[in-house]
Amino acid sequence: MEPRVVFNEEYCKGCGLCVSVCPKGIISLAEHLNGKGYRPAAVMEQEACISCAACGRVCPDGVITVYRPDKQKTA
């Protein structure tokens, strides 16, 4: 499965805004530090993501990319 949410960890400042707006509660701050000394946000359960893009809209640094899965057409 392709990831639905991708964080550019090196630019994330760990502000936690995305953690607070995720309706599924699947985003948290990582245990490791990035190159700038911050704990970047990460998605713990990609398969539970509904691609709502709330995290991407609230991110002040634009480090989140949200992908929407292709809808399957029925015949």
N, C-alpha and C positions, 0 to 999 in steps of 0.2 A: 504494500500500500504506500502510495506517495504521501509525504507529509502534507498536512493541511495548513499548518502554521510554521513559519520559519523565522527565527530570531537571529539578527546579526549580533551575536554575543559580544563581539569586540567593541561595539558602540553602545551597548545597553548600559545605562547607569543604575539599574536596579531600583528605580523609583517605586515600583510596585503598583502603578496605576492599572496595568493590564491584569494583574492578579485580582484586583478589586472589582473589575467590571466583567470578568469572565462568567457567563451564566452557568457554565458546567463545572466551574471550580477546578479546572485542570491545569492552570498555570501557577507556578510557584517560583520562588527565587532559588537558583542553583546553590549547591554547597560550595562550589569552586569559585574562584575569582577570575575575572577576565584580565586582559593586559593592562587595564587602567585601574585595577584594584576594586572593582565593583562586583557584586554577586548578580550575574545576569539572570533574566527571567527565562524560563524554559517550560515547554509543554510536557507534562508527564504522561498523558494518554492521548496520542494523536488520533486514535480511532474513535475517541469520544467527542472530538471537536466537531461542532456543527457549522463551522465556517461562517459564523455570524459577523466576523470582522470588528467586533466591539473593541478588542485589544488593539488592533491596528489603528482604529480611529482615535483612541485615547492616547496613544504613544506620542510623547512630546518630541522624540528624536527620530521618529519614522524608521525604527529598526525592525518592524514586524511586517512580514509579507504573509497574506492569507490567500490560500488557493481554494477554489471551490471545485469539488469533484464534478466530472462530466455527468450530465443526466443521461440515462439510458433511454433511448426512444423505443416505444413499443410498437409492434407492427399491427 
